[in-house]
Amino acid sequence: MASALVAESVTKTYTSGKLETRVLQGMSLRLAERELTLILGPSGSGKSTLLAILSGLLKPDSGNVSALGEDLWKKSRADLEKFRLEHTGFVFQGFNLFPALTALEQVMLPLDYLGLPKHAVRNQALASLEEVGLASRAHLRPMELSGGEKQRIAIARALAKKPQFLFADEPTSALDSENGKKVIDALHRVARVYGATVVCVSHDTRLAVDSDRIIEMMDGRILSDVVQNGAQGATA
């Protein structure tokens, strides 16, 4: 299977005063479309830094990242922002929902930035809420939703523009097992139904059973890389 997202020899070092910490040590990785890849590792392993670099939010010190055959870090800032807007979705640990907006309005927000007609924005947002099983909660605001529902709203918001890439950073860390399962099922469905490359970083090993590929990290390196659930994986 062709690789949708490729990282080659990526390094990243953080400096605090005289102290330098090398977080990624020559990381190379190829990720396929239609698959949910789970990147596991303890705090400080470099997994969130890797996610930020893969998604175009953080520039590596060396190495390169290609998405859809385009080198992200050879783009201008404006072109990179345009690429992220059009092709990527994000789901974060803290939900990042606006208190005053209903679930439907939360999901409509990124579609408004794409300049779509109002009727199309509403229809796509409702379809995304239906996809995560929350169409009946469209009129509710965050304070009226459970933690699991808030995270699925965040997934619906990321899904609404039908991105080729969906990045999730610790999406289940604040959830119980039942809600965590619903969230990972929703992410898996994004990969299967929409053909997206879904990358989830976590220290939550409960997610492993429902992932197509599991990459374990430690100290900025890959310890293991296992394809499961009948997934094909990307060619190296």
C-alpha positions in Angstrom: 0.0 0.0 0.0 1.3 3.5 -0.9 2.3 5.7 2.0 0.2 8.8 2.5 2.5 10.3 5.2 6.2 9.9 5.3 8.8 11.1 7.8 12.5 10.6 7.1 15.3 11.0 9.6 13.4 13.5 11.7 15.2 15.0 14.7 14.1 17.5 17.3 16.0 19.0 20.3 14.6 21.3 22.9 16.9 23.8 24.7 16.3 25.1 28.2 19.2 27.3 29.3 22.3 25.2 28.9 20.4 22.0 28.9 19.6 20.3 25.6 17.2 17.4 25.3 17.0 15.5 22.1 13.4 14.4 21.8 13.5 12.7 18.4 16.6 10.9 17.3 16.4 10.3 13.5 12.9 9.0 13.3 11.7 7.5 10.0 8.1 6.4 9.5 5.6 5.6 6.7 1.9 5.7 7.3 -0.9 4.4 5.1 -4.4 5.7 4.3 -7.5 4.0 5.7 -5.6 2.9 8.8 -5.6 3.9 12.5 -2.0 4.0 13.8 -1.6 4.2 17.5 1.7 5.6 18.8 2.3 4.5 22.4 4.9 5.6 24.9 5.3 7.1 28.3 5.5 10.8 29.0 8.7 12.2 27.5 9.1 9.5 24.9 8.6 12.0 22.1 5.3 10.9 20.8 3.5 14.3 21.0 6.5 16.0 19.4 6.3 13.5 16.6 2.6 14.1 16.1 3.2 17.9 16.0 5.9 17.4 13.3 3.8 15.0 11.2 0.9 17.3 11.3 2.9 20.4 10.2 2.5 22.2 13.5 6.2 21.9 14.5 9.3 22.1 12.3 11.9 19.4 12.8 15.6 20.4 13.3 16.5 18.0 10.4 14.8 15.5 8.2 11.6 16.0 6.2 7.9 15.1 6.2 5.9 14.4 3.1 2.1 14.3 3.0 0.2 13.4 -0.2 3.6 13.6 -2.0 4.3 17.2 -0.9 7.2 18.2 1.4 5.5 20.1 4.2 8.6 22.0 5.3 9.4 23.3 1.9 6.1 25.2 1.8 5.7 28.8 2.8 3.9 29.5 6.0 0.8 30.5 4.2 0.8 27.4 2.0 1.4 25.2 5.0 -1.6 26.7 6.8 -3.7 26.3 3.7 -2.7 22.6 3.5 -3.6 22.0 7.1 -6.9 23.7 6.7 -7.9 21.7 3.6 -6.4 18.3 4.5 -6.0 17.8 8.2 -8.1 17.5 11.3 -7.1 17.6 15.0 -8.5 16.1 18.2 -6.9 17.1 21.5 -7.1 15.8 25.1 -8.8 18.9 26.3 -11.6 18.9 23.7 -11.1 22.6 22.8 -14.8 23.3 22.5 -16.3 26.8 22.8 -18.6 27.1 25.9 -21.1 29.3 24.2 -21.6 27.2 21.0 -23.9 24.3 20.5 -22.5 21.0 19.3 -23.7 21.8 15.8 -22.1 25.2 15.8 -18.8 23.7 17.0 -18.8 21.3 14.0 -19.8 24.0 11.6 -16.9 26.3 12.6 -14.1 24.8 10.4 -16.4 24.5 7.5 -17.1 28.3 7.7 -13.4 28.9 7.2 -13.5 26.9 4.0 -16.0 29.3 2.6 -18.7 26.7 1.9 -22.4 27.8 1.3 -24.4 28.0 4.6 -26.7 25.1 3.7 -23.7 22.9 2.8 -22.0 23.8 6.1 -25.1 22.8 8.1 -25.7 19.6 6.2 -22.1 18.4 6.5 -22.0 19.3 10.2 -25.1 17.3 10.9 -23.8 14.4 8.9 -20.6 14.4 11.0 -22.6 14.4 14.2 -24.6 11.5 12.9 -21.4 9.7 12.1 -20.3 9.8 15.8 -23.8 9.0 17.0 -24.6 12.5 18.4 -27.1 14.0 16.0 -29.7 14.1 18.7 -27.3 16.2 20.9 -26.7 18.8 18.2 -28.5 21.6 20.2 -26.6 21.1 23.4 -23.7 23.1 24.7 -20.5 21.6 26.3 -21.7 22.0 29.9 -24.6 19.8 29.0 -22.5 17.0 27.5 -20.4 14.2 29.1 -16.7 13.9 28.6 -17.1 11.2 26.1 -19.7 13.2 24.1 -17.4 16.2 24.1 -14.6 14.2 22.6 -16.9 12.8 20.0 -18.1 16.3 19.1 -14.4 17.2 18.7 -14.0 14.2 16.3 -17.1 15.3 14.4 -15.6 18.8 14.1 -12.4 17.3 12.7 -14.3 14.9 10.4 -16.7 17.5 8.9 -14.3 18.7 6.2 -13.4 15.1 5.3 -9.7 15.4 5.9 -7.1 13.1 4.5 -5.3 13.2 7.8 -6.7 13.1 11.3 -4.3 13.6 14.3 -5.4 12.8 17.9 -3.3 13.7 20.9 -4.3 11.7 24.1 -8.0 11.6 23.1 -9.0 9.1 25.8 -6.9 10.1 28.7 -9.7 11.8 30.7 -12.3 9.1 29.8 -13.5 5.9 31.4 -13.3 2.6 29.5 -16.7 2.7 27.9 -16.3 6.3 26.6 -12.7 5.6 25.6 -14.0 2.7 23.4 -16.6 4.9 21.7 -13.9 7.5 20.9 -11.4 5.0 19.4 -14.3 3.3 17.5 -15.1 6.7 16.0 -11.5 7.3 15.0 -11.3 3.9 13.4 -14.5 4.6 11.5 -12.9 7.8 10.1 -10.1 5.7 8.7 -12.3 3.0 7.3 -15.2 5.0 5.9 -13.4 8.2 4.8 -10.1 6.7 3.8 -8.2 9.0 6.2 -4.7 8.4 7.6 -5.5 8.5 11.4 -2.6 9.0 13.8 -3.3 8.7 17.6 -0.7 9.2 20.3 -1.4 8.0 23.8 -0.1 6.2 26.8 -3.5 4.4 27.1 -2.8 0.7 26.2 -6.6 0.1 26.1 -6.6 1.5 22.6 -4.2 -1.1 21.3 -6.8 -3.8 20.5 -8.8 -1.5 18.2 -5.8 -0.1 16.3 -4.6 -1.2 12.9 -1.0 -0.5 13.7 0.8 0.0 17.0 4.1 1.8 17.2 5.9 1.9 20.6 8.3 4.7 21.4 10.9 5.3 24.0 13.5 8.1 24.2 12.7 9.4 20.7 13.1 6.1 19.0 10.8 3.3 17.8 10.9 0.2 20.0 8.4 -1.8 18.0 6.1 -1.5 15.0 3.3 -4.1 14.7 0.5 -4.3 12.1 -2.7 -6.0 13.2 -6.4 -6.4 12.5 -5.7 -7.4 8.9 -4.3 -4.0 8.0 -1.8 -3.9 5.2 0.5 -1.2 6.5 2.6 1.2 4.4 5.6 -0.1 2.6 9.0 0.9 4.0 
